[in-house]
């Protein structure tokens, strides 16, 4: 949080999250940084296959997208499940 605030003071106006675990940590960080955070890409592949974007979206109070690899990876059924927020 201190780094993001320092960078914002230097003119960097937006930050992106890429959470994997520890939802309460990321929710607290988002709460403290507010509108400085403009995107969240959730790992929904490999070890993050159990992550549910809808659950994270509620926790962070913002839209959460599955990581780009997930959206464009192989396996149509897996990709559809991620888009639908199913783990």
FENHULIN-V857170 format. One record per backbone hydrogen bond with DSSP energy under -1.0 kcal/mol. CO is the residue of the C=O (numbers start at 1). NH is the residue of the N-H. Records with the same first field share a line. If there is no record, write none. Layout:
CO = NH ; NH
This chain:
1 = 5
2 = 6
3 = 7
4 = 8
5 = 9
7 = 12
8 = 11
15 = 38 ; 39
17 = 41
19 = 43
22 = 26
23 = 27
24 = 28
25 = 29
26 = 30
27 = 31
28 = 32
29 = 33
30 = 34
33 = 36
34 = 37
36 = 15
39 = 17
40 = 65
42 = 67
45 = 48
46 = 49
48 = 51
52 = 56
53 = 57
54 = 58
55 = 59
56 = 60
57 = 61 ; 62
65 = 42
67 = 71
68 = 72
69 = 73
75 = 79
76 = 80
77 = 81
78 = 82
79 = 83
80 = 84
81 = 86
82 = 85
